[in-house]
């Protein structure tokens, strides 16, 4: 409910003063449904954004773990090749020693 009050007063010298007052009685129910929907929409957007960020972070961790595993496999393969080369060198030296006897 809205009430408008206009008060006119005249002082002793004849000057007129006007006071305009608007009184609104809303019983504390002035929040609109639009604000609530906007707030809920904001919360939903934040939740979706957080989900996307955490999903991408998880994918990055998986990619990093896979890269580390691949590097470890490459190191293992290289170590195997070094071992094979050492074995071949040992066999060659052993054959040379055996021929010299």
C-alpha positions in Angstrom: 0.0 0.0 0.0 1.3 3.4 -1.0 0.2 6.7 0.5 1.2 10.1 -0.8 1.0 13.1 1.6 1.4 16.7 0.6 1.6 19.3 3.4 1.5 23.1 2.7 2.5 25.5 5.4 2.7 29.3 5.4 5.0 31.1 7.9 4.4 34.6 9.4 5.9 36.4 6.5 3.7 34.8 4.0 6.2 32.3 2.5 4.6 29.0 1.5 6.5 25.7 2.1 5.4 22.4 0.6 6.4 19.0 1.9 5.8 15.9 -0.3 6.0 12.5 1.5 5.4 9.1 0.0 4.9 6.2 2.4 5.0 2.6 1.2 3.9 -0.2 3.4 5.2 -3.6 2.2 5.4 -5.5 5.4 9.0 -6.5 4.7 8.0 -8.3 1.5 9.8 -6.2 -1.0 12.1 -8.8 -2.5 11.0 -9.8 -6.0 11.0 -13.3 -7.5 13.4 -12.0 -10.2 16.1 -11.5 -7.7 15.7 -15.1 -6.4 15.8 -16.5 -9.9 18.9 -14.4 -10.8 20.7 -15.6 -7.6 19.8 -19.3 -8.4 21.1 -18.8 -12.0 24.3 -17.3 -10.7 24.8 -20.3 -8.3 24.1 -22.7 -11.2 26.7 -21.0 -13.5 29.3 -21.1 -10.7 28.6 -24.8 -10.1 28.9 -25.7 -13.8 32.1 -23.6 -14.1 33.6 -25.4 -11.1 32.7 -28.8 -12.6 34.4 -27.9 -15.9 37.6 -26.6 -14.2 37.9 -29.7 -12.0 37.2 -32.0 -15.0 40.0 -30.4 -17.0 42.4 -30.6 -14.0 41.7 -34.3 -13.8 42.3 -34.8 -17.5 45.6 -32.9 -17.1 46.7 -35.2 -14.2 45.9 -38.3 -16.3 47.9 -36.9 -19.2 50.8 -36.1 -16.9 50.7 -39.6 -15.4 50.6 -41.2 -18.8 53.6 -39.1 -19.9 55.6 -40.2 -16.9 54.7 -43.9 -17.5 55.8 -43.5 -21.2 59.1 -41.9 -20.1 59.7 -44.7 -17.6 59.0 -47.3 -20.3 61.5 -45.5 -22.6 64.1 -45.5 -19.9 63.5 -49.2 -19.3 63.9 -50.0 -23.0 67.1 -48.0 -23.1 68.4 -49.9 -20.1 67.6 -53.1 -21.9 69.5 -52.0 -25.0 72.5 -51.1 -22.9 72.3 -54.5 -21.2 72.1 -56.3 -24.6 75.1 -54.2 -25.8 77.1 -55.1 -22.7 76.3 -58.8 -23.2 77.3 -58.7 -26.8 80.6 -56.9 -25.9 81.2 -59.5 -23.1 80.6 -62.3 -25.6 82.9 -60.7 -28.1 85.7 -60.3 -25.5 85.1 -63.9 -24.3 85.3 -65.2 -27.8 88.5 -63.3 -28.4 90.1 -64.6 -25.3 89.0 -68.1 -26.1 90.6 -67.9 -29.6 93.8 -66.6 -28.1 94.3 -69.6 -25.8 
